[in-house]
Amino acid sequence: MAPVKVMAGAYPLARLSALSGAAILLAALLPGVGGVGRPEPQVVIITLRHSRFLPAHLTVRRGTPVRFVITNVDPIDHEFILGDEAVQRRHETGTEQEHGAVPGEVTVPAGSTRETTYTFTRPGRLLIGCHAPGHYNYGMRGWVRVVD
């Protein structure tokens, strides 16, 4: 087998490439950072029980990505819809049977756990609602307060 030839000047470039890769890997593994320059999502556990969100009220900092882990212990399906009044109205009168493609919107079948991640970009208050027939009017709602 012939020896591998290294072209002049290639070694510093390969070394730089290896160091860059190591730096990127290290940054991705640092606590509190999910990749380069992105904060790791805060995990919030939500339980759906007796057609209620537990907890029903949360406070998060603006710019924080939150990974909601939602467990439905009820024998019926529920939804977790996060958004302002307009989003809640649209879902209350809408016809979508399943949710999951939009951040902050997920259908949670009976006895299951689903996740959705949402980044809060503006201070204020967003609502959480379930729009299965009659649930929102019954009181299956909550809110997230976003602070600076």
Secondary structure, DSSP 8 states (H G I E B T S, - for coil): -------TTHHHHHHHHHHHHHHHHHHHHSTTBSSTT-B--EEEEEEEETTEEES-EEEEETT-EEEEEEEE-SSS-EEEEEE-HHHHHHHHH-------SSTTEEEE-TT-EEEEEEE--SSEEEEEE--STTHHHHT-EEEEEEE-
